[in-house]
Amino acid sequence: MWRLLLTLLLSALPWLVTPSPARAFSLSPAIIEERGDPGSTIFGEVELKNTDAFPQTLYPSIRKFLPKGEEGQQTFLPESDVSGIPSWIYLATSKVTLEPLSSARIAFEIRVPTLATPGGHYAAIFWSNSQPMRTGVGVTTASRIGSLIFFTVNGALEEKARMTDFSVQNSTGLEGLPVTFRVRFENTGTTHIKPQGVIRITNIFGRSVAQLPVNPDELRLLPGQSRTLKSDWLKKDAPFFAVGPFVASLTVTEPVTELVFSSSVRFWLFPWKSISVFVLVLMSLIAGLVSLNRARRRV
């Protein structure tokens, strides 16, 4: 009897522990950047793709977000907070059903109130493959994907920012490449910015040996946010033997606000391990030549 029960339990175990298959879907674009006047309506659309072999029904939700930290993270506010831009966004549907390996374009509108505050307003349109379950702290879903909306209301904008640091990470005792440069910005204005530029590295003779892009991915800096951007000088971008003093000159601009930032920093590279190996090899070679020369004289 016990053996029969054990056999039945073992045969049923895979059905008990096997997870349900994940549903795969994608969304584009990942970032929506628009601007408009108070009282205007902005039209747009997103595309949902069902990459699974099963039909899926997707449900939207709209949530504001705030910047968090200096690495580009976001804090999403509860869906119940509909003040501001969430109440401006209107979707063409409350749900969409996608057949296997199919896609659909979903239209949306941003209806800007006539009394909207000039500046940046930020939200995300999420899509989930399960209906949102409202709780006291927000929205719980099985899985979701979203498009971030960076929206600027035109008007009396304060486009202000400052660069608070340009430095070499671990600048003391740099033994060699790679070298990481840190550029820290603080956005003190009312709309987001995308600072971009270049770091030009010159050697002791003033010759340019490398140019590094700053923020090539066009990362955004939201109002009130500080953010540190990093650029790496890699071995593949350097001369064969990088040693000695160098100067890194930074030039950064913001395309929309036309803000310009510049700075420079001096640093040393002294790859003592490689130099030590080179010296040992050279000394061994010299010692070998001296020994060979003495042996020839004795002959």
Secondary structure, 3 states (H helix, E strand, C coil): CHHHHHHHHHHHHHHHHCCCCCCCEEEECCEEEEEECCCCEEEEEEEEEECCCCCEEEEEEEEEEEEECCCCEEEECCCCCCCCHHHHEEECCCCEEECCCCEEEEEEEEECCCCCCCEEEEEEEEEECCCCEECCCCEECCCEEEEEEEEEECCCCCCCEEEEEEEECCCCCCCCCCEEEEEEEEECCCCCECCEEEEEEECCCCCEEEEEEECCCCCCECCCCEEEEEEEECHHHCCCCCCEEEEEEEEEECCCCCCEEEEEEEEEECCHHHHHHHHHHHHHHHHHHHHHHHHHHHC
